[in-house]
Amino acid sequence: MTRTDPHGGEANPPAEAALPLPSLVQLALPPAGSVAAELRAALAASKAAIPPRFFYDDLGSRLFAAITALEEYYPTRVEAQLLREHLPAIARAAPVAGCTFVDVGAGNCEKAASVLRAVTPLHYVAVDISEDYLRTSLAQLRLRFPALHMLGVATDFSSVLALPDVVPAQRRLFFYPGSSIGNFTPPDAVTFLGSLRRQMETDGVLWIGVDLVKPRSVLERAYDDALGVTAAFNRNVLRHVNSLAGTDFVLDDWRHVAFFAERESRIEMHLEAVRDVTVAWPGGSRRFANGERIHTEHSYKHTIAGFRSLLAEAGLSTVGHWTDDAGWFAFFVAVPSGGS
């Protein structure tokens, strides 16, 4: 007898229903030397910074998954509620049955798992920067959806997304939940969304989560939680940079700082030196004074009208959007503009 698990799918499917293990494509990444040079240059700049894509080594990916479970981190909880309440309407907004489901920034694949049965895709493509974490996540997802064709794509999509040729082109549904689009400045968001549009045929669809403007106190708690998980996530980037760029950061020399910059309408995250410290790397070094900061992330908060405009600039037309009662978060469905 076949048992059904609580997530849907078959817990013990017939042997003939199972497909081969998910394959994984590692797209070309910048050579190690260029990554080290990029990081050293960013640290040596007049305003030191670490690009946020370096958060996501294996430990960083796991820490972010923990952040999404925190009470203070409302985006995951509110978006999940939106999807529970409105998923049938979202799925009707533009045809998606039989699609190639492209999970952008898949992480642990849990968000995709919550909607796959409503979408009924033919193919599932998980895209993430961390190859090891992606491999583990796909193995877990396959236990729940053993008859679904799965592919992992490990790639850096911090500016644009380019899929390999093995991904079917017809009816691609790009699924970009959470609020990661906020990590792009508005012009860069248009560039990124445009890269998705260029990889859609006329039947392509975008499902995307967007964090909205709300009270400062709510925003700042979400990025500086009481347990310190976000602080650990932020400081962990220094461990990763040490391994990539040969720096000698000591975690105890730095503290996590997060605040809402109202003029830019964005949360900013920084690492602040708690004492005078010199950070060295092969061929160079930099002295940081007590209180000096390294910028690690920003997360823009949008309005409904403003985000519709960004989509339009990228060649995408909004066919529906849904928000929670408090107006904290929105989920958009968009399709190629003009049918072209």
N, C-alpha and C positions, 0 to 999 in steps of 0.2 A: 504494500500500500504506500502511496505517496503522501507525505505529510506536507502541509503548507506552513511556512514560517510566518511570524507576525508582520514581516515587512512585505509580504507578497512574494511571489515566486515559489519554487518548489524546494523544500529543504532536502528531499531525497529524490531528485529527478531521475527519470529513466536514463540509463547509460548512453543511449543513442542520442539523447537531447543535448548532451554536453558537447561544446565546441572546444577546439584546441585552446591551450592557455593563451591569455592575452599577449600579443607581441608588443614590443616597445621600440620606438624609433628615437634615437638620439640625434637631434639636428646639430649641425656644426655650431660649436660655441667658440667665443674668442679664445685664442691661445693663452695659456697661463701667464706668459710674459706680458701680454697686453692688458690682462685683467689687473695684474700687480701694478703696472704702470698707471692705469686709470685710477686705482685706489690711492696710490701714493700722490698723484697729482691732485686728487680731490682733497686729501688731507693737508696738502701744502698750500692750497688756495687761500686767498685772503679771508674768506668765510669757509671754514672747513666743513666738509660734508662727506657722507657715505651714501651712495645710491641705495634706495630701499630694496632693490632686488637681492642684495646680499644678506638680507634677513633670513633667507630661506635655504639654509643648509638643513640637514635632516632634523637636528634639534630645534632649529627655528620654526620649521614647519609644524612640529609637534607642539611647541609652545603656542603657536597661533591657534591651533585646534583647541587648546585649553582656553585661550582667551575667548573664543566664541561660546564657551559654556558659562562664562561669568555673568552674574546678575547685572553688573554695570554695563556690559557690552550688549546694548539693546539691538544692534542691527540684525544679528543672527536670529534672535528670538522674534522680533517684529516681522522680519521677512518670512520666517517659517509660518507664522500665523497668517500672513497674507496668502501664502501659497496654499495652506490648508483650506482657507475660506474661499479662495477665488480661482483655484487651479482649473476647474472645468471651463470657466469663462476665459482664462488666459489661454488655454489650449484651443479654444474656439476662435480666438481673435485673428489667427492666421493659420492655415493648414500646416500641421506638423506630423501627422501620422506617417510612419514609414520613413522618417527623416534620418539623416546622419547627425547625431546629437554630439556637438562639439562643446565639451565642458572646459571652459577657459579658466585656468587657475583651479584645477580640480581639487587639489589638496587631498583630503581623505575620501573624496567622492560621495560623502554623505548627503550633500544637498542634491546632487543629481539623483541619488538613489530614491529620494523622496518624491520625485516627479516622473521617473522613467515609465512607470506603469500607465500613467495618464497620456504620455507622449507616444508610446509604442514605437520606438525607433528601430530601424534595421541595423544600425551601427552606432556604437558608442566610442567616442574619441576623447580621451582624457589628456589635457594639456597642462603641464606644470614645469616649473624650473628645476625641481629636485627629482632626479632620476630614481634614486633609491626609495624615496617616500612614495613616488608614483607607482613603482613596481609593487610595493607592499599594499597600497590602496587598491590597485586593480585586482590583486589576488583575493582580497577580501570581498570586493564587489562581485567578483565572478561566482562566489559561493551563493550569492543571493539571486543572480541573474545568469545561470549557467548556459542559457541558449542564446545569449546576446553576443554578437560579434563585437569584440573589444580591441582597442588599440591605444597604446600610450604614446604621447609625443612629449619628449623632454626637450624643452627649448627655452631660451630667454625671449620673453615677449614684452619686455619693459618699454618698448617704444612702438613696435608694430608686431602683428602676428602673421606668420607665413606658414601655412600647413604644407606637409609633404604631399607629393602627387598620389600616394597610396590612399589618401582620404577621398572617398566618393564626393563628387562635386554637386550632385543633385540634392535638392531640398536640405541644405545644411541649416540646422538650428544651432545658433551660437548661444550658449547658456553662460551668462556672466553674472552670477549672483553676488550677494554681499555688497560691499561698497568700494571695491577696488578701483573702479573708474575714477574715484575721488583722488587717487594717488597721482593722477595726471593733472597738470595745469589745464585750464580750458582749451587753449590751442592744441596742446599735446593730446587731449582727449579726442578732439576732432580728428587728429592724425590717426590715432589708434582705431577709433570707430570706423574711419575711412578704410583702414586695412581690412577690417571685417567685411565691410560692404563690398570691397573689390573681390572677395573670395565667395560671394554669394551669386548664384544665378537668380533669375527673376522670382523663383519660389523660395528664396532664402528668408530666414526669420532671425531676429535677435530678441532674446529675453535677457533683461538686464536690471539689476538692483541698483538703486540710487539713494544715498543718504541725503536727507533734506536738512535745511537750516532749522535750528531749534535752540532752546535756552542754553547759554554757555555752561551752566552747571551740569546739565545732562551730558553735554559733549565731553567736558573735561573729565568727568568721572569715568566715562567709557574708555578713555585712553590713559587713565592713571588709577587703576583699580586698587582696592584695599588690600588684596592678597599679594600684590606686587608681581602678578604674572606678566603684565605688559612691560613692567620695568625689566624683568628677566629677559623677555623677548628682545627688548631694545639693547640691553647690555650684551646679550649673546652675539650680536653682530660683531662685537670687538673680537671675540674668539674666532669667528669666521674670517675676519679681516687679517688677523694674525696668521692664519694658515694660508691665506691667499697672497698676501703682500709682504710677509716676513716682518710685520710690525711686532712691537713688544708691549702692546696694551696690557695693563693690569686692571682687571674689572673693578677692584676696590677703589680705584682712582676716579671713578665716574659714577654719576647718578643720573637717573631718568628724569626728564622734564617734559611735560606736555601742557599745551595751552591753546586756546582758541584765539586766532588772529582775526578780529572782526572785519577789518577793512578788506582783507583778502578772502574772507569767508572760508577759512580753512583751519583745521587742527594742525599744529606743528609738534613734532617730536624731536627732541634733542638729547644728546648726552653732554652733561656738564662736569667739568673737572672739579673735584672737591679739594684739590690742593694744586700747587704748582707742580707740573710734571713734564718731562720730556719723553716723547715717543720717537723711537728710532726705527729705521728700516734700512735695508742694504742701500748704501749710497746716499743716505739722507736722514733727517730727523726734524722734529718740530717741537718747540716749547709751547705748552699750553698754560696760561696763567689760571690761578684759582678762579672759578666762575666762568671761564671761557667755554664755549659750546661747539659741538659738532652737530650739524643738522642731519637727521637721519630719515625723516619722513614728513610729508604733508598730506592732508586728506581734505579735499575741497567738499563743501556742503552746498547742495544745489537747491534751486526752486523748480517747481514743475515746468513753468514757462521757460526758464533758462535752460533746462536740460532738453526740452523739446527742440529748442533752437540749436543746441549742439548736435543733436541727431540730424536735424535738417541740413546743417553745414556739412555733415559727413555723408550726405546722400541717402538718408534713412527717414522714412515717414512713420510717425507714431500712429499706431492703430488702436492703442488702448493703454491705459495706465491705472494702477490701483494703489491706494494709500491706506494706512491704518487710520483709526479714528482720531488719533492725536496729530496726524500729519507729520510723523517723524521719518517715515521711510516710504519709498515708492518703488513699484515694480512696473517696468515698461515693456511693451511689445512693439517692435518696429520692423518694417519691411523696406526693401529697396524702393526709393522714390521713383515715381513715374513709370514703374514697371520696366525700367531699363537696367 
